[in-house]
């Protein structure tokens, strides 16, 4: 609970700083170069922290659903199945990436859909 609040406050502070940095930018002429990379980096950092906060909130939701009597059996089943599901997902991911790399190497030069690992 405390970690969620800390991340939320950090994100709030970063958003406030980003907003003040954007307000400081004054477009004087159309030919003036303005460096937006630091602002974009801050925005990306805010998005990453928000996504971590969402994951923490999801796990907290599962924790508190275990307190509800009607859902406690479901939560206990998910907790027991978590270890085998984790290892299955690791194995599945390795096989998936392996096939993507194999098809990239086999067809990457000829077929545009296999031009890199992400599109394979």
N, C-alpha and C positions, 0 to 999 in steps of 0.2 A: 504494500500500500504506500509506504513511504517513498519507494523508488519511483512509482507512478507520479506522485506529487512533485518529486525533485525534477524528473524529466519534463513534466508539464511546465514548471516554473522556468527551467532553462530554455525551453522552446518559446515560452512567452517573452522572456528577455531577449532572445535572439530575434524574434519577430519584431519587437519594438525597436531594436538596434537596426535591423534591416530597413524598417520603415523610415527611420530617421536618416539613414544613409541615402536612401532613394530620394528623400525630400531635399537633401543637400545638393543633389545634382541639378545644375542649371544649364540648360541648353542655350549657349550664347549664339553660336552660329551653326549653320548646317554642315560646315566642313570640319568642325572640331571633333577630335576623336575622344570618346569616353570609354574608359575601361570598365566593362560590365562583369568581367570574370569574378572579382571578389564578391559581388552581389549574387551572382549565380551560384557560387560556391556556398555562400551562407544559406541560400534557398535550398540547395541540395542537402546540406547538413540538417536543416530544419525538417525536411521530408524524412530523412533517415531516422532522426530522433522520434518523430511522430510515429513512424512505422514500428519502432521498438516499443513505444508506449502502447500501441494497439496490441502487439503481441503479449505484453505484460497484462493488459486488461483482459485479453482472451483467456489467459491462464488463470487469472483471478476469478473470472466468471465461472470457469469449470470448478475451481475450488469452492466457491460459494454455492454452486448448484448441488454439491455434495451435502450441503446442510439441509436441503429440501428432501423430505422423507420419500416423496414419490420418485425423485430422480437419483437418489443415493445409489441404487443398484446399477444404474447406467454409468454413473461416475466411477464406481468401484470397478466395473467391467473395463472401462477405458483405461484406468490406472494399471490394471493387471495386464492389459493387452498392449500397453505403451512400448515395452521393450521389444517384443517380437515385431510390432509394426515399424518401429524405428529401424531395426536391422533389415527388414524387408525393403523399406524405402531406400536405404543405403545401397543394397544390392541392385534394386531396380534402377536407381540413378546411375550406377556404374555400367550396367548393361545398356541403358539408354544412351549414355555418352559414348560408349564403345561402338554402338551401331552408327551413331552420328559421325564419329571419326572415320569408321570404315567406309561409309557411303561417301563422305567427303573425299577420301583418298581414291575411291573407285571411280566416282563420277564427277568430281569437283571441276575438272577442266572442261567437261563436255556439257553438263546440265547446270543451268543457272541456279536451280533450286538447291543444289548441293555445293554452292560456292564457298561457304564457310560453315563452321560447326553450329552456329546459331540457327541458320536456315535449314541445315540438314536435319 
